[in-house]
Amino acid sequence: MEVDTPTRAFLDMLIALGGPPLYEQTIGDVRKAVRTLHERLGRTRTEVHQVTDHTIPVAGGDILVRVYSPEPTAAGDRFPIVMNYHGGGFVAGDLDSHDGFARYCCKHAGVLVVSVAYRLAPEHKFPTAVDDSYAALCWAVDRAGELGGDATRVGVIGDSAGGNLAAVMCQLARTRRAPRIAFQALLYPTLDLGSSADFASRRQFGGGDYFLSTRDMDWFTSLYLGDVTQQVTDRRASPLLTEDLTGLPPALIVTAGCDLLRDEGKAYADRLAAAGVPVEYRCFEHTIHAFVSFDAAIPAGQEALAFVADRLRAALHA
């Protein structure tokens, strides 16, 4: 399997820029690089009706959430709520890096998007990101009316590490019996943080030639988990390891064919289906991890964005 021409051009551009791999950079440099790539190669800003930032209290501090609202067509309109959890290895990414993605979903899926600035590692170790994400979910549902949202139509979406958090939110909400989540969309999620997990895609694409490497993943995991040996099997860190997946929300799982995380996404889709959960799986065969974030350079990202927005609309406006 090989990447398409635009993806190859993107990878060649990264090679031409030079610089060390992610796992050899400082945390500050990685955060800056992630933000710069998203800003330069992400979708052009989509105008939405309203964007507001809110500070919400969480255990040990406060976090920001950013709420994107569609244009009401009638007085009293209530929109489905979609919680958006950004990627970046639990170490990088922020509200601004994923602003274009949130705006696109708001506009084209007709949903109220709540993007969550969960606290990042290594300053805030696991399970801080999980706890922040769940607190933000509960906050949005509790305040649905004042935000213009409908608490009976709630979805979660996330890319990469954010896909991990979105999957974990569904499992936690099922266990805790609240809030009720109606749909989950996971984009090239990392679902098993164990470095010994035996997936063919990790062996095939983890060497560093396809944007994200196994050594990058191990570095992110070492920063995220306080005790890798003990915590890597915690279901809040590796949701693929959860034995019982019955009763979880209908799911859309999107992967990239040349991504080391491809096979764990497919494995989760297969296990959800086997548990009786309605699931749609789609692999964009000839591109790489995070391709949706680089849709200005990789047309498959534009196609995937439109596809995901369509599925969000169909699931939450039914």
Summary of the structure (lengths in Angstrom):
residues: 318
radius of gyration: 18.0
end to end distance: 37.2
largest distance: 54.4
contacts: 1155
relative contact order: 0.16
helix: 43%
strand: 19%
